[in-house]
Amino acid sequence: MKKAAVSKILLAAAMVAIFQTSAWPATSSAQSYAPVAPVANPCPRLAAGSIVENPPALFSSGGVLSVNFSYQTTTDADGRKLFCFMTPDGLENPTLHVQPGDHLQINITNNTPAAPMEMQVNPPNCGASTITASSVSIHYHGTNTSPTCHQDEVLHTVINSGETFAYDVLIPQDEPPGLYWYHSHIHMHVESSLLGGASGVIVVEGIQNFLPALVGMPQRILVIRDQEIVNGPTPGGNIPSEDLTLNNIPIAYPQEIPAIIQMPAGRELWRVSNSSGEDILDIQVQYNGVPQNLQIVALDGVPTGSQDGTRQATVVNANHILIPTAGRAEFIVTAPFASVKTASLVTLAVNTGPDGDSDPQRTLATIQTVSQQTAVSSANDTNDNAVPAKVGPTWKQRFEKLATAPVTAQRTLY
């Protein structure tokens, strides 16, 4: 990781520490559960050039989504160390669908091999008091959840090998509807776990309430991660600092074989998460080499234009979308017409400066037009392939009208 990226992470950690309370009472419903057994053949990966499918999905019911995770590791054929969150029935890094006001309850057992202690964690402790190379925690990235023990506390929560920990995360009633994500957040080991693939996305439902045009629209969830390049060539020019993967399909240097997106005629909502450790994406859809219009409806989990008090999203048109590390973008894509000979999803080259990473242009996927029947039959979970078909009431979102709020206090940091 580059010095600039490390500095930003340290600054963010310091700011969190400033406002962190000195002790946390456990949430009332958080408790210890039976250990989650390891799953056979964890962290599976698809072959280059595979068809893109939505990740497996889990949905809340009655105000609760209860999930059991086994955190595991393995080594792939190229010697890369992989990490993943597995459910007992073999789902890897599933998409977690919740409603505002829901409880997301995750019972996780760290089933990775034990490792030597690397660092003592100062109290107050939430879980173990030492960090090792195999430690894990879960951060609910982008959400406005509480930074308290058993919720989204990331500085002192440590789950070591063989330990089981219970999360009970309250999704705020005013959480904006959109795309968020989860990943391990252990100090010194965030990058290695992300490069290993230990991340998934969270969908806070209700975006169609803020933009009724999305009701029932087919949706595609695309998780872009990075991984180490085999044999580690020197980055620069067309050589990237890391390979990218699309829903666990590798786009590996030097062949960089694109994945395949099968798209029926019409429009789809694409929900894209940059779940990489340090890559910047500049997403573009090209038909016959021509950039296509992308109708942006949400950025970083917030419907665009919905924070002005009207609680109605505003579509923003663009022909490319810059998505920084950890960012998310949700946009409408129109399928290619029969006259289109080549269609592709690409990330354009990003100049990160002389001390930055090498992020050259890469084709992530070729887009093939197929029948609706073919698209449905190849889907992992039909419940996850479309925006809900019912419009409900909107709600006051967190930070609504913040742009026009009066300044009540000023603080000098430097």
C-alpha positions as CSV (number, residue, x, y, z in Angstrom):
1,M,0.0,0.0,0.0
2,K,1.3,3.5,-0.9
3,K,2.3,6.0,1.7
4,A,-0.6,8.4,0.9
5,A,-3.1,5.6,1.4
6,V,-1.6,4.5,4.7
7,S,-1.6,8.2,5.9
8,K,-5.3,8.5,5.1
9,I,-6.1,5.3,6.9
10,L,-4.1,6.3,10.0
11,L,-5.8,9.8,10.0
12,A,-9.2,8.1,9.8
13,A,-8.4,5.8,12.7
14,A,-7.1,8.7,14.8
15,M,-10.3,10.6,14.2
16,V,-12.4,7.7,15.2
17,A,-10.3,7.2,18.3
18,I,-10.8,10.8,19.3
19,F,-14.6,10.3,19.4
20,Q,-14.6,6.7,20.6
21,T,-16.2,6.2,24.0
22,S,-14.1,4.7,26.7
23,A,-16.3,1.7,27.4
24,W,-19.3,0.1,25.7
25,P,-22.1,-1.9,27.2
26,A,-22.9,-4.8,25.0
27,T,-26.2,-4.5,23.1
28,S,-29.0,-6.0,24.9
29,S,-29.7,-8.8,22.4
30,A,-26.0,-9.6,21.6
31,Q,-25.0,-12.9,23.2
32,S,-22.7,-15.9,22.7
33,Y,-23.8,-18.6,20.3
34,A,-22.6,-22.0,19.5
35,P,-19.5,-22.1,17.3
36,V,-20.1,-22.2,13.5
37,A,-18.3,-25.2,12.0
38,P,-15.9,-24.8,9.1
39,V,-17.3,-25.4,5.7
40,A,-15.6,-27.8,3.2
41,N,-13.9,-26.3,0.2
42,P,-14.2,-22.7,1.3
43,C,-13.6,-19.5,-0.8
44,P,-14.4,-21.0,-4.3
45,R,-13.3,-19.0,-7.3
46,L,-14.7,-19.0,-10.8
47,A,-12.6,-19.4,-14.0
48,A,-11.6,-16.5,-16.2
49,G,-14.3,-15.7,-18.8
50,S,-17.2,-17.1,-16.7
51,I,-20.7,-15.7,-16.8
52,V,-21.4,-13.1,-14.2
53,E,-24.2,-13.9,-11.7
54,N,-25.4,-12.0,-8.7
55,P,-23.8,-13.2,-5.4
56,P,-26.0,-15.4,-3.2
57,A,-28.4,-13.3,-1.2
58,L,-30.0,-13.4,2.3
59,F,-33.1,-11.3,3.3
60,S,-34.4,-10.1,6.6
61,S,-37.7,-11.2,7.9
62,G,-39.8,-9.7,10.7
63,G,-37.2,-7.0,11.4
64,V,-34.2,-9.4,11.7
65,L,-31.6,-10.9,9.5
66,S,-29.8,-13.7,11.3
67,V,-26.6,-15.0,9.7
68,N,-24.0,-17.6,10.7
69,F,-20.5,-17.0,9.3
70,S,-17.5,-19.2,9.3
71,Y,-14.4,-17.1,8.5
72,Q,-12.0,-19.3,6.6
73,T,-8.9,-19.3,4.4
74,T,-7.4,-21.4,1.7
75,T,-4.7,-21.1,-1.0
76,D,-5.6,-21.0,-4.7
77,A,-3.7,-22.7,-7.6
78,D,-1.4,-19.7,-8.0
79,G,-0.4,-19.6,-4.4
80,R,-2.6,-16.6,-3.3
81,K,-4.0,-16.7,0.2
82,L,-7.8,-16.4,0.0
83,F,-10.2,-15.4,2.8
84,C,-14.0,-15.5,2.9
85,F,-17.2,-15.5,5.0
86,M,-19.0,-18.8,4.5
87,T,-22.5,-19.7,5.7
88,P,-23.1,-23.3,6.9
89,D,-24.8,-24.2,3.6
90,G,-21.9,-23.0,1.6
91,L,-22.8,-19.5,0.6
92,E,-19.7,-17.3,0.1
93,N,-19.8,-13.6,1.1
94,P,-23.6,-13.3,0.5
95,T,-25.5,-10.1,-0.2
96,L,-27.3,-9.0,3.0
97,H,-30.7,-7.4,2.3
98,V,-32.1,-5.4,5.2
99,Q,-34.7,-2.7,5.9
100,P,-34.2,0.5,7.9
101,G,-34.8,-0.4,11.6
102,D,-33.8,-4.0,11.2
103,H,-31.4,-5.9,13.4
104,L,-28.5,-7.6,11.5
105,Q,-27.4,-10.4,13.7
106,I,-24.2,-12.1,12.7
107,N,-22.7,-15.0,14.6
108,I,-19.2,-15.6,13.4
109,T,-16.5,-18.1,14.2
110,N,-12.9,-17.6,13.2
111,N,-12.0,-20.9,11.7
112,T,-8.6,-19.8,10.3
113,P,-5.4,-21.4,11.7
114,A,-3.9,-19.8,14.8
115,A,-1.1,-17.3,14.4
116,P,1.4,-15.7,16.8
117,M,0.5,-12.5,18.6
118,E,1.5,-9.3,16.8
119,M,0.0,-6.6,18.9
120,Q,-1.7,-5.9,22.2
121,V,-5.0,-4.1,22.0
122,N,-5.5,-1.4,24.7
123,P,-8.7,-1.6,26.7
124,P,-11.6,-1.3,26.5
125,N,-11.6,-4.6,24.7
126,C,-14.5,-6.0,22.6
127,G,-13.5,-9.6,22.2
128,A,-9.8,-10.6,22.3
129,S,-7.1,-8.4,23.6
130,T,-4.4,-9.3,21.1
131,I,-4.1,-9.1,17.3
132,T,-2.6,-11.9,15.2
133,A,-2.3,-12.4,11.4
134,S,-5.4,-14.5,11.5
135,S,-7.7,-12.1,13.5
136,V,-11.0,-11.0,12.1
137,S,-13.8,-8.5,12.7
138,I,-16.6,-7.1,10.6
139,H,-17.0,-3.5,9.5
140,Y,-20.3,-2.4,8.0
141,H,-18.8,0.1,5.6
142,G,-20.8,3.3,4.8
143,T,-23.6,2.6,7.2
144,N,-24.6,5.0,10.0
145,T,-24.6,2.2,12.5
146,S,-23.4,2.6,16.1
147,P,-19.6,2.3,16.7
148,T,-20.2,0.3,19.9
149,C,-19.2,-3.2,20.9
150,H,-21.2,-5.9,19.1
151,Q,-22.2,-3.4,16.5
152,D,-19.8,-1.4,14.2
153,E,-16.8,-0.9,16.6
154,V,-13.6,-1.4,14.6
155,L,-10.7,-0.4,16.7
156,H,-11.0,-2.8,19.7
157,T,-13.1,-5.6,18.3
158,V,-10.9,-8.7,17.7
159,I,-12.0,-12.3,17.0
160,N,-9.1,-14.7,17.1
161,S,-8.7,-18.3,15.8
162,G,-11.2,-20.6,17.4
163,E,-13.3,-17.8,18.9
164,T,-17.0,-17.1,18.3
165,F,-18.5,-13.6,18.4
166,A,-22.0,-12.2,18.2
167,Y,-22.9,-9.0,16.3
168,D,-26.3,-7.4,16.7
169,V,-26.2,-4.3,14.4
170,L,-29.2,-2.0,14.4
171,I,-29.8,-0.5,11.0
172,P,-30.9,3.1,11.8
173,Q,-34.5,4.0,10.9
174,D,-33.2,7.0,8.9
175,E,-30.6,5.0,7.0
176,P,-30.7,6.0,3.3
177,P,-31.6,3.1,0.9
178,G,-28.8,1.9,-1.2
179,L,-25.6,-0.2,-1.5
180,Y,-23.2,-0.7,1.4
181,W,-20.6,-3.4,2.1
182,Y,-18.9,-5.4,4.8
183,H,-15.4,-6.6,5.3
184,S,-12.8,-7.4,8.0
185,H,-11.2,-4.5,9.7
186,I,-8.3,-5.7,11.7
187,H,-5.5,-3.1,12.2
188,M,-2.5,-4.0,9.9
189,H,-4.4,-6.7,8.1
190,V,-7.3,-5.0,6.3
191,E,-5.5,-5.0,2.9
192,S,-4.5,-8.7,3.1
193,S,-8.1,-9.8,3.9
194,L,-9.5,-7.6,1.1
195,L,-6.9,-8.9,-1.4
196,G,-8.0,-12.4,-0.3
197,G,-11.7,-11.6,-1.1
198,A,-13.2,-11.4,2.4
199,S,-16.0,-8.9,1.6
200,G,-19.7,-8.7,0.6
201,V,-22.3,-6.1,0.0
202,I,-25.3,-4.9,2.0
203,V,-28.5,-3.6,0.4
204,V,-30.7,-1.3,2.5
205,E,-34.0,-1.7,0.7
206,G,-36.4,1.0,-0.4
207,I,-34.6,2.9,-3.2
208,Q,-37.7,2.5,-5.3
209,N,-39.6,4.6,-2.8
210,F,-37.3,7.6,-3.6
211,L,-37.4,6.8,-7.4
212,P,-40.6,5.0,-8.4
213,A,-39.2,4.5,-12.0
214,L,-37.0,1.7,-10.4
215,V,-40.0,-0.4,-9.3
216,G,-39.6,-4.0,-10.5
217,M,-36.5,-3.1,-12.6
218,P,-34.1,-6.0,-13.1
219,Q,-31.0,-5.4,-11.0
220,R,-27.4,-6.6,-11.2
221,I,-25.0,-6.6,-8.2
222,L,-21.4,-6.3,-9.2
223,V,-18.6,-6.6,-6.6
224,I,-15.2,-5.5,-7.9
225,R,-12.3,-6.7,-5.8
226,D,-8.6,-6.8,-6.3
227,Q,-6.0,-9.5,-5.8
228,E,-2.3,-10.0,-6.1
229,I,-0.7,-10.5,-9.5
230,V,1.0,-13.8,-10.0
231,N,4.8,-13.5,-10.1
232,G,4.5,-9.8,-9.1
233,P,5.7,-7.8,-12.2
234,T,6.8,-4.2,-11.7
235,P,3.6,-2.0,-12.0
236,G,3.5,0.8,-14.6
237,G,2.1,1.5,-18.1
238,N,-0.3,-1.3,-18.9
239,I,0.9,-3.4,-15.9
240,P,-1.5,-2.9,-13.0
241,S,-0.6,-2.9,-9.3
242,E,-3.2,-5.5,-8.7
243,D,-5.5,-7.7,-10.7
244,L,-9.2,-7.1,-10.5
245,T,-12.0,-9.6,-10.1
246,L,-15.7,-9.2,-10.9
247,N,-18.0,-11.3,-8.7
248,N,-15.0,-13.6,-8.0
249,I,-14.2,-13.9,-11.8
250,P,-10.6,-13.0,-12.3
251,I,-9.5,-10.4,-14.9
252,A,-5.8,-11.4,-14.6
253,Y,-2.8,-9.8,-16.1
254,P,-1.4,-10.4,-18.8
255,Q,-4.3,-12.1,-20.6
256,E,-7.0,-10.1,-18.8
257,I,-9.8,-12.3,-20.1
258,P,-13.1,-10.4,-19.5
259,A,-16.0,-11.9,-17.7
260,I,-19.4,-12.3,-19.5
261,I,-22.5,-10.3,-18.6
262,Q,-25.6,-11.7,-20.2
263,M,-28.2,-9.0,-20.5
264,P,-31.8,-9.2,-21.9
265,A,-33.3,-6.3,-23.8
266,G,-34.4,-3.3,-21.8
267,R,-33.0,-1.5,-18.8
268,E,-31.3,-2.8,-15.7
269,L,-30.1,-1.2,-12.4
270,W,-26.5,-2.0,-11.9
271,R,-25.3,-1.7,-8.3
272,V,-21.5,-1.6,-8.3
273,S,-19.2,-1.8,-5.2
274,N,-15.5,-1.0,-5.4
275,S,-14.6,-3.5,-2.8
276,S,-10.9,-3.4,-3.6
277,G,-8.1,-2.6,-1.2
278,E,-6.7,0.3,-3.1
279,D,-7.8,0.4,-6.7
280,I,-9.6,3.4,-8.2
281,L,-12.2,2.6,-10.8
282,D,-13.6,4.7,-13.6
283,I,-16.5,2.7,-14.9
284,Q,-17.8,3.1,-18.5
285,V,-20.1,1.0,-20.7
286,Q,-19.1,1.0,-24.4
287,Y,-21.1,-0.1,-27.4
288,N,-19.0,-0.4,-30.6
289,G,-16.4,1.6,-28.7
290,V,-18.8,4.5,-28.0
291,P,-19.4,5.5,-24.3
292,Q,-23.0,5.0,-23.3
293,N,-25.2,7.1,-21.1
294,L,-25.3,5.9,-17.5
295,Q,-28.2,7.2,-15.4
296,I,-26.9,7.5,-11.9
297,V,-29.5,7.0,-9.2
298,A,-27.3,6.6,-6.0
299,L,-23.8,7.2,-4.8
300,D,-22.3,5.6,-1.7
301,G,-25.7,4.4,-0.5
302,V,-27.6,7.6,-0.9
303,P,-30.1,8.3,-3.7
304,T,-28.8,11.2,-5.7
305,G,-30.5,14.5,-5.0
306,S,-32.7,13.0,-2.3
307,Q,-31.1,14.9,0.6
308,D,-32.7,18.3,-0.3
309,G,-35.9,17.6,1.7
310,T,-38.0,16.5,-1.3
311,R,-37.0,12.9,-0.6
312,Q,-37.1,12.2,-4.3
313,A,-34.0,11.0,-6.2
314,T,-32.7,12.9,-9.2
315,V,-31.2,11.0,-12.1
316,V,-27.7,12.2,-13.0
317,N,-26.5,11.4,-16.5
318,A,-22.9,10.6,-17.2
319,N,-20.8,8.5,-19.6
320,H,-18.3,7.4,-17.0
321,I,-18.4,7.1,-13.2
322,L,-15.3,7.5,-11.0
323,I,-15.6,5.1,-8.0
324,P,-12.8,5.5,-5.4
325,T,-11.7,2.6,-3.2
326,A,-14.7,1.5,-1.0
327,G,-17.1,3.7,-3.1
328,R,-20.4,2.5,-4.6
329,A,-22.4,3.6,-7.6
330,E,-25.9,2.6,-8.7
331,F,-27.0,3.4,-12.2
332,I,-29.4,2.4,-15.0
333,V,-27.9,0.7,-18.1
334,T,-29.8,0.2,-21.4
335,A,-29.0,-3.1,-23.1
336,P,-27.3,-3.0,-26.5
337,F,-29.5,-3.1,-29.6
338,A,-29.1,-5.7,-32.3
339,S,-26.9,-3.4,-34.4
340,V,-24.2,-3.3,-31.7
341,K,-21.3,-5.6,-32.6
342,T,-19.2,-5.2,-29.5
343,A,-20.4,-4.2,-26.0
344,S,-18.2,-4.1,-22.9
345,L,-17.9,-2.9,-19.3
346,V,-14.6,-1.2,-18.8
347,T,-12.7,0.7,-16.1
348,L,-10.7,3.5,-17.7
349,A,-7.1,4.4,-16.8
350,V,-6.8,6.5,-13.7
351,N,-3.7,8.6,-13.1
352,T,-3.0,8.3,-9.4
353,G,0.2,10.4,-9.5
354,P,3.9,9.5,-9.3
355,D,3.6,7.8,-5.9
356,G,0.3,6.1,-6.7
357,D,-0.8,2.7,-7.9
358,S,-0.9,1.7,-11.6
359,D,-4.6,1.6,-12.6
360,P,-4.6,1.1,-16.4
361,Q,-7.7,0.7,-18.6
362,R,-9.1,-2.8,-18.4
363,T,-12.2,-4.6,-19.9
364,L,-14.0,-6.1,-17.0
365,A,-16.8,-7.9,-19.0
366,T,-18.2,-8.3,-22.5
367,I,-21.9,-7.8,-22.6
368,Q,-24.0,-10.3,-24.5
369,T,-27.7,-9.8,-25.3
370,V,-29.8,-12.9,-24.4
371,S,-33.5,-13.7,-24.0
372,Q,-35.3,-12.9,-20.7
373,Q,-35.7,-16.7,-20.2
374,T,-32.0,-17.3,-20.5
375,A,-31.2,-14.5,-18.0
376,V,-33.6,-15.8,-15.4
377,S,-32.6,-19.5,-15.8
378,S,-28.9,-18.6,-15.1
379,A,-29.6,-16.5,-12.1
380,N,-28.5,-17.5,-8.6
381,D,-31.5,-16.2,-6.7
382,T,-34.5,-14.8,-8.5
383,N,-35.5,-12.8,-5.4
384,D,-32.3,-10.8,-5.8
385,N,-32.6,-10.1,-9.6
386,A,-35.1,-7.2,-9.5
387,V,-35.9,-4.1,-7.4
388,P,-39.0,-4.8,-5.2
389,A,-42.2,-4.3,-7.2
390,K,-44.0,-2.3,-4.6
391,V,-43.6,1.4,-3.7
392,G,-43.8,2.4,-0.1
393,P,-43.5,5.7,1.8
394,T,-40.2,7.6,1.9
395,W,-38.6,8.6,5.2
396,K,-36.4,11.3,6.6
397,Q,-32.8,10.2,5.8
398,R,-29.7,10.8,7.9
399,F,-28.1,14.1,7.1
400,E,-31.2,15.4,5.2
401,K,-30.8,19.2,4.4
402,L,-27.2,19.1,5.7
403,A,-26.1,21.3,2.8
404,T,-28.2,24.2,4.1
405,A,-27.9,23.6,7.8
406,P,-26.5,26.5,9.8
407,V,-23.0,26.2,11.2
408,T,-23.3,26.0,15.0
409,A,-19.7,25.4,16.0
410,Q,-16.2,25.5,14.6
411,R,-13.2,23.5,15.6
412,T,-9.5,24.0,14.6
413,L,-7.6,20.7,14.1
414,Y,-4.3,22.1,13.1
